[in-house]
C-alpha cells in the first residue's frame, strides 16, 4: 500500500492567492483528518470526515478555510485568500473507523505551505 | 475538552542509554487511548506505541515502553538503548472512545529528543 498521499509536498504562494492541498487516503479507510502544525500552536485538528461526511470542523480557523471530500479516495483543503499566518505544515491522516474501537491513524508526509 | 501536556520541550540522551519522556493529560473520561508518535526530520508522523486505558499492563514495543499511571493521568515513554535514529520530535496524543469522537486525536506540544554519539 502506498500509504496516505499528499500533494504538493511544498507550496510557496503570495498573500491573497488561492491554495489547494490534496489528499488521497489509504484504500479502505473511512475516516480522514486534516491537521495543521506550527511552531506556535503545535499539531491542531482542523476537520475530520467519516464516510466522506464532515463530522467536526470546529478546528477550521476561519471562513477562508474549506475542506471537501467528494469521494472515499480524495479530499481537498482550500485556503482562499491565503495569508502569511497560514504558513504551516498541513497533514492529512486516514484510519478505519468502526464504532468505538481503536484503529491507528496513518499520516501522510505533509505539505509545507509558505505564504509570502 | 481534553488537554495533553508535555513539559519537556527538549531532552538529550547518550547513545545506548535510557531516556524517559513525560506526558500528562486531563480528562473526565474513564476509557480512552493514549499514543506516542515520532516525527523525524522527514516530518513523517510514525506511531511508536499505544495504550488502552482499561489495560493495567504497560505497553511495550521492542526498545519502547510506557509507564501508564491512570490515577495520576501520566503517560511517559521510555526509550532503552537509545540509537541515533531515535532523534526526533515525540508527540503524546489522546483519543476519546465512542462514536461521537471518531478517531480524533489531541496532541501535546512535543518533545525534541537529541541523541549524542
Interface residues (C-beta under 8 A of the other chain):
Chain A: X31 X33 X42 X43 X44 X45 X48 X50 X55 X56 X89 X91 X93 X95 X97 X99 X100 X102 X103 X104 X105 X107 X109 X110 X112
Chain B: X33 X42 X43 X44 X45 X46 X47 X50 X52 X91 X95 X97 X98 X99 X102 X103 X104 X105 X106 X107 X108 X109 X110
